[in-house]
């Protein structure tokens, strides 16, 4: 069973690098499958629940960091919301390129409509890129934290 769990972990880590694959959810599935298969010989239910919360949080980090990055680099709140909407539309309709381009396009287009300032729009777009990089690092830390915690929590 440990081999199946490690397979989930490996695919989950790979998914952390590919936006279309929910890496943290796959890593959590590995924890859950191990628990369901081995019962008391596996990690505790408290650990399974904690890692579920972390996996859900990791999924929301992309949107939160797009908003944060846009605001941090000078976007209005409307521009930051445009980044979040762009991320959602981008991933829904265009897959991986949409997740990368969508937040930038959303933030830039809202700032241009709002102020007609290319400088502010450019800073908002750059901020969403920075937010995306921060999201990537945080999600990777969560994934590796779940994996390390799993092996540490095994009886």
RODO-2510 file (C-alpha; in nm, 4 decimals, decimal comma):
residues 155
     n   res          X          Y          Z
     1     x     0,0000     0,0000     0,0000
     2     x     0,2896     0,2334     0,0656
     3     x     0,3857     0,2085    -0,3030
     4     x     0,0391     0,3274    -0,4094
     5     x     0,0625     0,6158    -0,1620
     6     x     0,4064     0,7127    -0,2919
     7     x     0,2668     0,7003    -0,6473
     8     x    -0,0051     0,9495    -0,5439
     9     x     0,2647     1,1643    -0,3833
    10     x     0,4780     1,1591    -0,6978
    11     x     0,1898     1,2548    -0,9244
    12     x     0,0874     1,5218    -0,6733
    13     x     0,4349     1,6755    -0,6691
    14     x     0,4378     1,6740    -1,0507
    15     x     0,0937     1,8349    -1,0393
    16     x     0,2366     2,1169    -0,8334
    17     x     0,4379     2,2151    -1,1404
    18     x     0,1449     2,1742    -1,3830
    19     x    -0,1532     2,4031    -1,3188
    20     x    -0,4142     2,1623    -1,4591
    21     x    -0,3318     1,8864    -1,2084
    22     x    -0,4373     1,9563    -0,8475
    23     x    -0,1119     1,8491    -0,6809
    24     x    -0,2143     1,9058    -0,3213
    25     x    -0,5420     1,7179    -0,3707
    26     x    -0,3573     1,4185    -0,5163
    27     x    -0,1096     1,4144    -0,2295
    28     x    -0,4005     1,4222     0,0141
    29     x    -0,5677     1,1372    -0,1765
    30     x    -0,2518     0,9348    -0,1134
    31     x    -0,2874     1,0002     0,2600
    32     x    -0,6570     0,9075     0,2527
    33     x    -0,6064     0,5886     0,0490
    34     x    -0,3350     0,4766     0,2891
    35     x    -0,5592     0,5424     0,5896
    36     x    -0,8602     0,3652     0,4384
    37     x    -0,6526     0,0634     0,3350
    38     x    -0,4558     0,0182     0,6564
    39     x    -0,6806     0,1661     0,9248
    40     x    -0,5055     0,1738     1,2613
    41     x    -0,1713     0,0877     1,1038
    42     x    -0,1723     0,4232     0,9219
    43     x    -0,1806     0,7886     1,0258
    44     x    -0,4555     0,9202     1,2530
    45     x    -0,7869     1,0589     1,1316
    46     x    -0,6829     1,3928     1,2808
    47     x    -0,3863     1,3942     1,0436
    48     x    -0,6111     1,3074     0,7481
    49     x    -0,8435     1,5980     0,8356
    50     x    -0,5548     1,8408     0,8895
    51     x    -0,4039     1,7524     0,5529
    52     x    -0,7462     1,7879     0,3881
    53     x    -0,7678     2,1438     0,5209
    54     x    -0,4169     2,2153     0,3935
    55     x    -0,5001     2,0702     0,0507
    56     x    -0,8114     2,2872     0,0204
    57     x    -0,6139     2,5922     0,1321
    58     x    -0,3491     2,5196    -0,1305
    59     x    -0,6150     2,5208    -0,4023
    60     x    -0,7321     2,8682    -0,2957
    61     x    -0,3833     3,0119    -0,2792
    62     x    -0,3691     3,0846    -0,6554
    63     x    -0,6659     3,3179    -0,6402
    64     x    -0,5609     3,4808    -0,3138
    65     x    -0,2062     3,5438    -0,4357
    66     x    -0,3263     3,6875    -0,7684
    67     x    -0,5357     3,9364    -0,5720
    68     x    -0,2531     4,0096    -0,3265
    69     x     0,0095     4,0540    -0,5978
    70     x    -0,2023     4,2935    -0,7997
    71     x    -0,2834     4,5042    -0,4918
    72     x     0,0761     4,4978    -0,3671
    73     x     0,2018     4,6442    -0,6914
    74     x    -0,0531     4,9227    -0,7115
    75     x    -0,3700     4,7861    -0,8638
    76     x    -0,7013     4,9185    -0,7391
    77     x    -0,9275     4,6721    -0,5636
    78     x    -1,1199     4,6468    -0,8900
    79     x    -0,8023     4,5565    -1,0766
    80     x    -0,7196     4,2937    -0,8155
    81     x    -1,0675     4,1451    -0,8507
    82     x    -1,0104     4,1530    -1,2277
    83     x    -0,7009     3,9397    -1,1719
    84     x    -0,9041     3,6813    -0,9800
    85     x    -1,1818     3,6786    -1,2411
    86     x    -0,9182     3,6511    -1,5152
    87     x    -0,7663     3,3504    -1,3380
    88     x    -1,1013     3,1748    -1,3121
    89     x    -1,1997     3,2468    -1,6734
    90     x    -0,8505     3,1684    -1,7993
    91     x    -0,8326     2,8247    -1,6414
    92     x    -1,1925     2,7428    -1,7329
    93     x    -1,1593     2,8221    -2,1031
    94     x    -0,7912     2,8066    -2,1893
    95     x    -0,6288     2,5587    -1,9491
    96     x    -0,2661     2,6089    -1,8502
    97     x    -0,2046     2,9187    -2,0661
    98     x    -0,5238     3,0706    -1,9277
    99     x    -0,4084     3,0284    -1,5699
   100     x    -0,0904     3,2154    -1,6524
   101     x    -0,2295     3,4838    -1,8853
   102     x    -0,5802     3,5187    -1,7366
   103     x    -0,4900     3,7010    -1,4137
   104     x    -0,2582     3,9389    -1,5968
   105     x    -0,5185     4,0114    -1,8646
   106     x    -0,7894     4,0601    -1,6035
   107     x    -0,5892     4,3030    -1,3916
   108     x    -0,4536     4,4991    -1,6875
   109     x    -0,7871     4,5279    -1,8677
   110     x    -0,9741     4,6477    -1,5575
   111     x    -0,7045     4,9046    -1,4762
   112     x    -0,7064     5,0312    -1,8356
   113     x    -1,0849     5,0671    -1,8387
   114     x    -1,0809     5,2318    -1,4968
   115     x    -0,7969     5,4847    -1,5366
   116     x    -0,6537     5,4528    -1,8894
   117     x    -0,3126     5,4399    -1,7230
   118     x    -0,0708     5,2006    -1,8915
   119     x     0,1732     5,2430    -1,6053
   120     x    -0,0770     5,1379    -1,3394
   121     x    -0,2083     4,8589    -1,5607
   122     x     0,1447     4,7297    -1,6203
   123     x     0,2229     4,7307    -1,2505
   124     x    -0,1012     4,5434    -1,1796
   125     x    -0,0102     4,2833    -1,4414
   126     x     0,3399     4,2465    -1,3001
   127     x     0,1915     4,2088    -0,9515
   128     x    -0,0237     3,9175    -1,0638
   129     x     0,2884     3,7459    -1,1998
   130     x     0,4636     3,7957    -0,8662
   131     x     0,1521     3,6650    -0,6899
   132     x     0,1578     3,3567    -0,9127
   133     x     0,5189     3,2857    -0,8218
   134     x     0,4419     3,3262    -0,4507
   135     x     0,1416     3,0920    -0,4902
   136     x     0,3592     2,8318    -0,6605
   137     x     0,6144     2,8376    -0,3783
   138     x     0,3479     2,8216    -0,1064
   139     x     0,1656     2,5322    -0,2726
   140     x     0,4921     2,3442    -0,3141
   141     x     0,5722     2,3974     0,0548
   142     x     0,2282     2,2652     0,1505
   143     x     0,2681     1,9571    -0,0698
   144     x     0,6123     1,8738     0,0660
   145     x     0,4891     1,9487     0,4198
   146     x     0,2036     1,7009     0,3833
   147     x     0,4401     1,4345     0,2487
   148     x     0,6981     1,4902     0,5234
   149     x     0,4249     1,4977     0,7873
   150     x     0,2826     1,1713     0,6556
   151     x     0,6100     0,9842     0,6943
   152     x     0,6706     1,1430     1,0342
   153     x     0,3175     1,0527     1,1561
   154     x     0,3276     0,6884     1,0468
   155     x     0,3187     0,4545     1,3459
***
